[in-house]
Amino acid sequence: MEYKLFIDGKWTGESPSLEVTNKYSGETIASFSQASREDVDAAITAANRASSIMAQMPTYQRSSILLKTAQLLQERYEDFATTIAAEAGKALKFARAEVDRAIGTFTFAAEEAKRIHGETIPLDAIPAGEGYFGFYRRTPVGVVVAIGPFNFPLNLLAHKVAPAIAAGNPVVLKPASTTPITAAKLCQVLTEAGLPAGAINLVVGSGRTVGEWLVSDDRVAKVSFTGSPEVGKRITELTGIKKVTLELGNTSPVIIAPDANLETAAKRCAVGAYYNSGQVCISVQRIYAQGPAYAPFLESFVKASEAMVVGDPLDERVDVGPMIDLHEAERIEGWIGEAQKGGARVLTGGTRQECVYLPTVLTDVTSEMKVVAEEAFAPVASVIPCDDFEQAVQLAGDTEYALQVGVFTKAIHRIFHAMDRLHFGGVIINDTAAFRVDHMPYGGNRRSGIGREGLKFAIEEMTNIQMVAIRLTD
């Protein structure tokens, strides 16, 4: 299948040259046109021209387009799921879950579009404001550039596109070059749902070229990016004065207290560590088990890890498919080998089969090892013993990343202790750091990013506050 770029309501671009593969078989399943500097300029020009159309579009119409998008996704459910499984290597059961989530994301956006409003401000609260009436309202920011990752090629694009449309903004969309098919199909759906020409534009290409051309353009008002901290830092150097939301990395910790249900915790940690081959910003990576919980939890976690079915993601039985490419599989193989040389033990897994890396449990790790200190973004988790709960909290929080953290305990005093000490974007109690529902505020602190996603919160990031002060005269 050949795909071109989508600009100003038309499929355009040079002959397709970018090959997209099935990540398990290596077979080429599509080819894409790659954007030139002129294509990027045309996409931004089209979006800029559509800004006034989107800003003036009635709220009910924006809401209807979003709801129709959700309905069309439901109608094409299996097509989207199998596309995600093939181009991203995500197990079909989790690809279907992603489509379910995207349907919910567009539905929530349709609802939130009707709730964008301001409020009155009592200007006469001070003498200088006497005789004035004040209120503020939220207005669209303008052109939004949405740059998505490979690991959720539908729902993480939905988290950028849906709130932008709800707020009345046009979008220039750049998906990961490894997973652009889903994005192209999403553009088809949005157009069928009634989005006007120029309101959604698709450009494909390298972040070093296409991405940098997009974020540095002065006509762009807002950049929403999900990816690595290194690229996020580069974006902040290029954007100039414009709004930016960055969803970056994490070394997702989980704390296991002795009063937790250890079997449940182990099963949840296994899913959280290995779904999508651990290639999720909130994949379980560091597990701190307190005192008497360590040995029984470790035993249960190893069993749960070994129960994961590995293979072709299009096979209904499979839990864990390939990593996104051979380079990434070889990278984590090197990290684990390096940890083993430093004294770490592999209790299960630790084996690569081409692009597939088996679910891996490590012990005897140190805080300096890459598998602990850096975002692994792979199917590997380390289980670390702690003397007490306070030490577990301290070690979990001793990181420059701060997206989400999980805590398993039934004790209310431990819950509040964790809430007070763990300065993460999300503290998840009795589940792992991998928990997310799509309408909650989601985002990190420190090196994990800037701003928040979740429909209501993303819409706030994609609007400007306009203050109106009216002097009341006789």
C-alpha positions in Angstrom: 0.0 0.0 0.0 1.3 3.4 -0.9 0.6 6.6 1.1 1.3 10.2 0.5 1.2 13.3 2.7 -2.1 14.9 3.6 -2.0 18.6 3.1 -5.0 21.1 2.8 -7.5 18.3 2.3 -5.5 16.5 -0.4 -3.1 13.5 -0.6 0.1 14.9 -2.1 3.9 14.5 -2.2 6.7 12.8 -4.0 6.7 9.1 -4.9 6.7 7.0 -1.7 10.2 6.1 -0.5 9.9 5.4 3.2 9.2 1.7 3.8 7.1 0.6 6.8 7.5 -2.9 8.0 5.7 -5.5 10.0 7.8 -5.4 13.1 7.6 -9.1 13.7 8.1 -10.6 10.2 10.1 -7.7 8.7 7.9 -7.7 5.7 7.3 -4.3 4.0 3.6 -3.5 4.5 3.4 0.1 3.2 5.5 2.9 1.7 5.1 6.7 2.4 6.1 9.9 0.8 8.6 11.9 2.9 8.0 15.6 3.4 10.3 18.2 1.9 10.8 21.7 3.3 8.2 22.9 0.8 5.7 20.3 2.0 6.2 21.4 5.6 5.7 25.0 4.6 2.5 24.1 2.7 1.1 22.1 5.6 1.7 25.0 8.0 0.3 27.5 5.5 -2.9 25.4 5.1 -3.3 25.0 8.9 -2.7 28.8 9.3 -5.4 29.5 6.7 -7.8 27.1 8.5 -7.2 28.8 11.9 -10.0 31.3 11.4 -12.4 28.6 10.2 -11.7 26.4 13.2 -11.9 29.3 15.6 -15.3 30.5 14.3 -16.7 26.9 14.0 -19.6 26.6 16.5 -19.0 24.5 19.5 -21.7 21.9 18.7 -20.1 21.4 15.2 -16.6 20.7 16.7 -18.2 18.3 19.2 -20.1 16.5 16.4 -17.0 16.0 14.4 -15.2 14.5 17.3 -18.1 12.2 18.2 -18.4 11.1 14.5 -14.6 10.4 14.6 -15.2 8.1 17.6 -18.0 6.4 15.8 -15.9 5.8 12.7 -13.1 4.4 14.8 -15.6 1.9 16.3 -16.8 0.9 12.8 -13.2 0.3 11.7 -12.1 -1.2 15.0 -10.4 -4.4 13.7 -8.7 -2.6 10.8 -7.1 -0.1 13.2 -6.2 -2.8 15.7 -4.5 -5.1 13.2 -2.7 -2.0 11.7 -1.3 -1.1 15.1 -0.3 -4.7 15.8 1.6 -5.0 12.5 3.3 -1.6 12.3 4.1 -1.1 16.0 4.6 -4.8 17.0 2.0 -4.5 19.8 0.2 -7.6 20.8 -3.3 -7.6 19.2 -5.1 -7.7 22.6 -3.3 -4.5 23.6 -3.8 -3.0 20.1 -7.5 -3.5 20.5 -7.3 -1.9 24.0 -5.6 1.1 22.3 -8.4 1.5 19.8 -10.9 1.3 22.7 -9.0 4.1 24.5 -8.8 6.3 21.4 -12.6 5.9 20.9 -13.0 7.1 24.5 -10.5 9.9 24.0 -12.4 11.4 21.1 -15.7 10.9 22.9 -14.3 12.7 26.0 -13.0 15.5 23.7 -16.5 15.9 22.2 -17.9 16.3 25.6 -15.2 18.7 26.8 -15.6 20.9 23.7 -19.0 21.9 25.2 -17.4 22.9 28.5 -14.8 25.4 27.4 -15.6 28.5 29.3 -14.2 31.3 31.5 -15.6 33.0 34.6 -16.3 36.4 36.0 -13.7 38.3 37.9 -14.8 40.7 40.7 -12.6 43.7 39.6 -14.2 45.8 42.3 -12.5 43.7 45.0 -10.1 46.6 45.2 -10.9 50.4 44.9 -9.2 50.7 41.5 -11.7 48.2 40.0 -14.8 50.0 41.2 -17.1 50.6 38.3 -15.7 47.8 36.2 -17.1 44.5 35.2 -14.6 41.7 34.3 -14.6 38.2 32.9 -12.2 36.0 31.0 -12.8 33.5 28.2 -10.7 30.9 26.5 -9.7 31.3 22.8 -7.9 28.9 20.4 -4.1 29.3 20.3 -3.8 28.7 16.5 -1.7 26.2 14.7 -0.9 23.1 16.8 2.0 20.9 15.8 1.5 17.3 17.2 4.5 15.0 17.2 3.7 11.5 18.2 5.7 8.4 19.2 5.7 4.9 17.8 4.4 3.1 20.9 0.8 4.3 20.8 0.4 5.3 17.2 -3.3 6.0 17.6 -4.2 7.0 21.1 -1.3 9.3 21.8 -2.1 11.1 18.5 -5.7 11.3 19.7 -4.5 13.0 22.9 -3.0 15.8 20.8 -5.5 16.0 17.9 -8.8 15.6 19.8 -8.2 18.5 22.3 -6.8 20.7 19.6 -10.0 20.3 17.5 -12.2 20.7 20.6 -10.5 24.0 21.3 -10.9 25.2 17.7 -7.3 24.7 16.5 -6.0 23.3 13.2 -3.3 20.6 13.5 -0.1 19.6 11.6 0.6 16.0 12.6 3.9 14.3 12.4 3.8 10.6 13.5 6.8 8.4 14.1 8.4 7.3 10.8 8.2 3.7 12.0 4.4 3.8 12.5 2.7 6.3 10.1 0.0 4.1 8.7 -2.3 4.5 11.7 -1.9 8.3 11.4 -2.8 8.3 7.7 -6.0 6.3 8.5 -6.8 8.7 11.3 -6.6 11.6 8.9 -9.0 9.8 6.6 -11.5 9.3 9.5 -11.2 12.9 10.6 -11.9 14.1 7.1 -14.9 11.8 6.7 -16.2 13.1 10.1 -16.4 16.6 8.6 -13.1 18.3 9.5 -12.5 21.1 6.9 -9.5 21.3 4.6 -6.4 22.4 6.3 -7.7 21.6 9.8 -5.7 18.3 9.8 -2.4 17.9 7.9 0.0 14.9 7.8 3.7 15.2 7.2 6.1 12.3 7.5 9.8 12.4 7.9 12.8 12.6 10.3 12.6 14.6 13.5 16.0 16.1 12.6 14.5 17.7 9.4 10.7 17.6 9.4 10.3 17.9 13.1 12.7 20.8 13.5 11.2 22.6 10.6 7.8 22.3 12.2 8.6 23.4 15.8 10.8 26.3 14.8 8.2 27.9 12.4 6.9 31.2 13.8 3.4 30.5 12.5 3.1 27.6 14.9 1.5 28.6 18.2 1.7 25.3 20.1 3.9 22.2 20.1 2.7 18.9 21.7 5.4 16.3 21.7 5.7 12.8 23.2 9.2 11.2 23.1 12.6 11.2 24.6 14.0 13.8 27.0 16.9 14.5 24.7 14.5 15.4 21.8 12.3 17.3 24.2 15.2 19.5 25.3 16.1 20.1 21.6 12.5 21.2 21.0 12.7 23.8 23.8 15.8 25.2 22.1 14.0 25.6 18.8 10.5 26.7 19.6 11.0 30.3 20.6 8.1 32.0 22.3 5.3 29.5 21.9 3.3 27.0 24.1 4.9 23.6 24.6 3.7 20.4 26.1 6.4 17.7 26.5 5.5 14.1 27.6 8.9 12.6 28.1 10.5 9.6 29.9 10.3 7.8 33.3 12.0 5.0 35.2 8.7 3.9 36.6 9.1 2.8 40.2 6.7 0.5 42.2 6.8 0.1 45.9 5.6 -3.2 47.5 4.7 -3.0 51.2 4.4 -6.2 53.3 0.6 -5.8 53.7 0.0 -5.7 50.0 -1.7 -8.6 48.1 1.6 -9.9 46.7 0.2 -12.2 44.1 -2.0 -9.4 42.7 0.8 -7.0 42.8 3.1 -9.4 40.9 0.6 -10.0 38.1 -0.1 -6.3 37.7 3.7 -5.6 37.7 4.2 -8.2 35.0 1.6 -6.7 32.7 2.9 -3.2 33.5 6.5 -4.2 32.7 6.0 -6.2 29.5 3.0 -5.0 27.6 4.1 -3.4 24.3 7.5 -5.0 25.1 8.0 -2.4 27.9 8.0 0.4 25.3 5.8 2.7 27.3 6.7 5.8 29.2 5.1 4.4 32.4 6.3 0.8 32.0 7.2 -0.8 35.3 11.0 -0.7 35.6 12.1 -0.5 39.3 10.3 -2.5 42.0 11.2 -1.9 45.6 9.9 -4.7 47.9 10.0 -4.0 51.6 11.5 -6.6 54.0 9.4 -9.7 54.3 7.6 -8.9 51.1 10.7 -9.3 49.0 11.1 -13.1 48.6 7.5 -14.1 48.1 6.9 -11.1 45.7 10.0 -12.0 43.7 8.9 -15.6 43.4 5.4 -14.6 42.2 6.8 -11.9 39.9 9.1 -14.4 38.2 6.2 -16.8 37.7 4.0 -14.1 36.3 6.8 -13.0 33.9 7.4 -16.5 32.6 3.6 -16.9 32.0 3.7 -14.1 29.4 3.2 -15.5 25.9 5.8 -14.2 23.4 5.5 -14.2 19.7 3.7 -12.8 16.6 1.6 -9.9 17.9 -1.2 -10.8 15.4 -1.6 -14.1 17.3 -4.5 -13.7 19.7 -2.7 -15.6 22.4 0.4 -13.4 22.5 1.2 -10.9 25.3 4.6 -9.7 24.2 5.7 -9.0 20.6 8.9 -7.6 19.1 10.5 -4.3 20.0 10.2 -1.5 17.4 13.5 -2.4 15.6 16.7 -4.5 15.9 18.7 -1.5 17.1 16.4 -1.1 20.2 16.5 -4.9 20.9 20.3 -4.9 20.7 20.5 -1.8 22.9 18.7 -3.4 25.8 20.7 -6.6 25.3 23.8 -4.5 25.8 22.4 -2.7 28.9 21.5 -6.1 30.5 24.9 -7.5 29.6 26.5 -4.5 31.2 24.5 -4.9 34.3 25.4 -8.6 34.6 29.1 -7.7 34.4 28.4 -5.4 37.3 26.9 -8.2 39.4 23.3 -8.2 38.4 21.5 -11.6 38.1 19.0 -12.5 35.4 16.3 -14.7 37.0 14.3 -15.2 33.8 14.5 -13.9 30.3 17.7 -12.1 29.3 17.5 -13.5 25.7 17.1 -11.8 22.4 15.5 -13.5 19.3 16.0 -11.0 16.5 13.8 -8.0 17.4 12.1 -9.9 20.2 13.5 -9.6 23.7 12.1 -12.0 26.3 10.5 -10.6 29.5 13.4 -10.2 31.9 13.6 -10.0 35.7 16.8 -8.7 37.3 18.1 -8.7 40.9 21.3 -7.6 42.6 21.3 -4.4 40.6 22.8 -1.0 41.7 21.4 2.4 41.4 24.1 3.4 38.9 23.3 0.7 36.4 21.6 1.9 33.2 18.7 -0.5 33.7 17.9 1.3 36.9 19.1 4.9 36.4 17.9 5.4 32.8 14.6 4.7 31.0 15.0 1.2 29.7 12.0 1.3 27.4 12.2 -2.5 27.1 10.7 -5.6 28.7 13.0 -5.6 31.7 12.2 -4.9 35.4 14.5 -5.0 38.5 13.4 -6.2 41.9 15.2 -4.4 44.8 15.0 -5.3 48.5 14.4 -2.5 51.1 14.7 -2.5 54.8 11.6 -0.4 55.4 8.9 1.6 53.7 10.6 4.9 54.2 13.7 3.6 52.4 11.6 2.3 49.6 10.0 5.7 49.1 13.4 7.4 49.3 14.9 5.1 46.6 11.8 5.3 44.4 12.0 9.1 44.5 15.7 9.3 43.9 15.5 10.0 40.2 15.5 12.9 37.8 12.4 11.5 36.2 9.0 12.0 37.8 6.1 10.9 35.7 4.2 8.2 37.7 4.9 5.9 40.6 2.9 2.9 42.0 2.5 1.9 45.6 0.9 -1.3 46.9 -0.2 -1.1 50.5 -3.4 -1.2 52.5 -2.1 1.1 55.3 -3.5 4.7 55.1 -0.5 6.2 56.8 1.8 4.7 54.2 -0.4 6.0 51.4 -0.2 9.6 52.8 3.5 9.2 53.5 4.0 8.3 49.8 1.8 11.1 48.6 3.8 13.6 50.6 7.3 12.4 49.7 6.9 11.3 46.1 6.9 14.4 43.9 5.7 12.7 40.8 3.0 13.7 38.3 0.9 10.7 39.4 0.9 8.5 42.5 -1.0 5.3 41.9 -2.1 3.4 44.9 -2.6 -0.4 44.7 -1.7 -0.5 41.1 1.4 0.1 39.1 2.9 3.3 37.6 1.5 2.0 34.2 -2.1 2.9 35.2 -3.8 5.6 33.1 -7.3 6.5 32.1 -7.6 9.1 29.3 -9.5 11.9 31.0 -7.2 12.2 34.1 -4.4 14.8 34.1 -1.3 13.0 32.9 2.2 14.4 32.8 5.5 14.5 34.7 7.8 16.8 36.6 11.5 17.4 36.3 13.0 15.5 33.3 9.7 13.8 32.6 8.2 16.8 30.9 6.2 20.0 30.9 2.4 20.4 31.0 -0.4 17.9 31.2 -2.5 15.8 28.9 -6.0 14.4 29.6 -8.7 16.1 27.6 -9.8 18.9 29.9 -6.2 19.7 30.8 -4.9 19.5 27.3 -7.6 21.9 26.1 -6.4 24.4 28.7 -2.9 24.0 27.3 -4.3 24.6 23.8 -6.2 27.8 24.6 -5.3 31.3 25.6 -7.0 33.3 28.3 -8.5 36.5 27.1 -9.4 39.0 29.9 -12.2 41.5 29.2 -12.7 44.5 31.5 -15.7 46.7 30.9 -15.8 50.2 32.4 -19.4 50.8 33.3 -20.4 54.4 32.4 -23.5 56.5 33.1 
